[in-house]
Amino acid sequence: MGGALIGSEAVADSVRALNPIAPPGVFIADPEVRQMPDGRIYVYGSRDAPGQTWCSHSYNVLSSSDLVTWHLEQTSFAFKGTGDQVPHSDQVLYAPDCIAHDGKYYLFYCLAGNEKEDEGVAVGDSPYGPFRDGTAIKGIRGIDPSVFIDNGGQAYLF
């Protein structure tokens, strides 16, 4: 039987029947799935928080090496509280994406309620983060970013 790891505790599948990879009480929407250079599968997504709809002030990252046992990292990136990397804003975050490039990991995030720029990027040394130096991408508006790097190294944001 598989399970999710929270710290060193495994959570059995029978407890998570409605969401087979996230631990009980963890709700992740708008997932983006990536296999990173370390071979693990990572799921980046919005963290639905109590009192909010489809968003929160931080992201969780799930990962697995076997698609059976999952690890949850709860402090990868935030706009408020633990892991806050953008002290000038407390906006809520929508769906993220993350991509590896030249030994760094780039987390693309989306903000609620910003009328000029609502997409941003932060960088980390690990696919779990912490992601730092969150910066708005000038002139970019939208939700649910998706990033692609072609064989020539050119990055595209959709």
Disulfide bonds with the S-S distance in Angstrom:
none
